[in-house]
Amino acid sequence: MAADPREPDVLVAGSHSFDPVTQINRCVAFRSRDAGSSWSAPVALRQLTPESFCSDPVLAYAPDGRRVYYAFMDIKLSESVVGDPENPETITFSSDFDILVSRSSDDGRHWSRPVVGLDGDPFSVTTDFQTGEELALD
């Protein structure tokens, strides 16, 4: 949560929002103009891909109060199965974690398209499901 340094009753908060239909965790923002007595409906922030998960939201106002920034982790996960899905030979889990930053000039009503603040290195782990042995780590 962040408070506008010009108007302390104006608050912007961020959180996760799990969508049971898509099974995806998104980042959302809420606004309050009355020191938290009431809050707006959630505003979803854009992510890098439709399948990305959101984690670890952090908000901060610029010192002059003209913009609020929302930073969060954009997580892309995938898995690849070799063999029968019920009894796989190997499974490869791949992931890529990036830190994104969006900004708002209207106290969280609208948010910019995110920029990549920190581009994480993708990595993957392959495991022999029969033995549990790790075969490869990239």
Disulfide bonds with the S-S distance in Angstrom:
Cys27-Cys54 1.56
